[in-house]
Amino acid sequence: MPAPENREILTIDEAAALLGVSVKTFNKVLHSERIPARKIGREWKFSRQALIDWVGSGDSSAFYHPEKGDPGHRRTTGWQMKTD
């Protein structure tokens, strides 16, 4: 079996490592974004190239400038800052 860094199909641990985030963070993104993935049995599987393409296709302006009429789009919605 090829070493994890050479495999095309990744586990959740390997996918998180590829993106340089913790498994906990990756799991949150998995459930809130449209990450390309398949659940096979009880495990998630990820294509290395699909994850790279997904990151490359992102547009950070959508985070900072959500579409009008979509107030829930910005991920900080619901955060409250206390000002004195």
TORKEGU-138711 format. One line per 8 residues: number of its first residue (from 1); their letters; for each residue x, y, z of C-alpha. Coordinates in nm, 4 decimals, padded with zeros to 6 digits. Each point is the difference from the previous one (the first is absolute). Example, Ala and Ser with C-alpha at 12.3 -4.5 7.8 and 13.67 -1.06 7.14 Angstrom:
REM TORKEGU-138711
1 = as = 01.2300:-00.4500:00.7800; 00.1370:00.3440:-00.0660
This chain:
REM TORKEGU-138711
1 = mpapenre = 00.0000:00.0000:00.0000; 00.1400:00.3459:-00.0884; 00.1077:00.2364:00.2765; -00.2785:00.2445:00.1030; 00.1745:00.2951:-00.1669; -00.0134:-00.1851:-00.3347; -00.3570:-00.1301:00.0213; -00.2785:00.1472:-00.2105
9 = iltideaa = -00.2817:-00.0945:00.2405; 00.0388:00.1405:00.3509; -00.1519:-00.0616:00.3411; -00.1299:00.2911:00.2069; 00.3299:00.0124:00.1931; 00.2023:00.0130:-00.3212; -00.2324:00.2573:-00.1589; 00.0301:00.2274:00.3043
17 = allgvsvk = 00.3794:-00.0368:-00.0097; 00.0036:00.0831:-00.3723; -00.1832:00.3257:00.0713; 00.2116:00.0689:00.3084; -00.2870:00.0131:00.2488; -00.1061:-00.2096:00.2964; -00.2461:-00.2833:-00.0509; -00.2444:00.1901:00.2222
25 = tfnkvlhs = 00.0191:00.3083:-00.2233; -00.0195:-00.2102:-00.3159; -00.3084:-00.1793:00.1342; -00.1725:00.3346:00.0667; 00.0740:00.1152:-00.3552; -00.1117:-00.3357:-00.1380; -00.3441:00.0514:00.1507; -00.0347:00.3694:-00.0881
33 = eriparki = 00.1559:00.0238:-00.3476; -00.0267:-00.1939:-00.3217; 00.3226:-00.1984:00.0298; 00.0270:-00.2680:-00.2687; -00.0316:-00.3280:00.1899; -00.1740:-00.3348:00.0196; -00.1106:-00.1882:00.3053; 00.0732:-00.3670:-00.0482
41 = grewkfsr = -00.1425:-00.2077:00.2805; 00.0897:00.1875:00.3181; 00.3022:00.1834:-00.1439; 00.0444:00.3115:-00.2089; 00.2307:-00.0259:-00.3022; 00.1560:00.2905:-00.1876; 00.1745:00.0358:-00.3331; 00.3347:00.1757:00.0428
49 = qalidwvg = -00.0406:00.1860:-00.3308; -00.3646:00.0935:00.0684; 00.1011:00.1588:00.3318; 00.2809:00.1939:-00.1673; -00.2406:00.1160:-00.2723; -00.2619:00.0939:00.2625; 00.2461:00.2199:00.1884; 00.1201:00.1539:-00.3250
57 = sgdssafy = -00.3512:00.0879:-00.1104; -00.0855:00.1864:00.3204; -00.0752:00.3692:00.0043; 00.0613:00.1751:00.3303; -00.2039:00.3016:-00.1113; -00.3162:-00.2076:00.0474; 00.0864:-00.0173:00.3698; 00.0553:00.3725:00.0402
65 = hpekgdpg = -00.2680:00.1192:-00.2443; -00.2994:-00.2364:00.0185; -00.2727:00.0240:-00.2592; -00.2807:00.2400:00.0812; -00.2956:-00.1774:00.1509; 00.2155:-00.2779:00.1436; 00.0789:00.1207:00.3534; 00.1010:-00.3475:00.1174
73 = hrrttgwq = 00.2718:-00.0391:-00.2622; 00.2747:00.1701:00.1956; 00.1386:-00.2498:00.2492; 00.0279:00.2526:00.2793; -00.3750:00.0542:00.0065; -00.1184:-00.0415:00.3564; 00.3270:00.1023:00.1590; -00.0441:00.2727:00.2513
81 = mktd = 00.2684:00.2461:00.0889; -00.0188:00.1718:00.3308; 00.0852:00.3660:-00.0225; 00.0497:00.2209:00.2993
